[in-house]
Amino acid sequence: MKPVRPSMSKVRRARIFEAHKGLCGLCGKKITGDYDIEHRIPWAISFDDSDGNLYPAHKDGHALKTKQDVKDIAKAKRLAGETGQNRIKKSIPSRPFDKPKEKKPWPKRGFSKPGKPQKT
């Protein structure tokens, strides 16, 4: 069972902003308008919501990083086998030294050929 993600208080948000001196953690430029608090390592992978894993980021940059994070999270879940799609493909036969089955011809139909009477 994964832990419940705590909500971000205004005080904590301001503390993280001040700790980074108002600089964006993605581009390093000064943040003047709206900003988001971003995880260095996505929360869905690390479950780390400590201040050391958080930094302020411009909204545009945050959206781009989140797009990549979604791919990284999916890959981490796939590797951990949490998606329910961990199918094993058999590339080697279970008995590799057995001869392959011979192909049987299609059964013949009981119709007579044109010009020949059918046997009864």
Helices and strands as residue ranges (DSSP letters): H 10-19, E 35-39, H 43-46, G 51-53, E 54-58, H 59-80
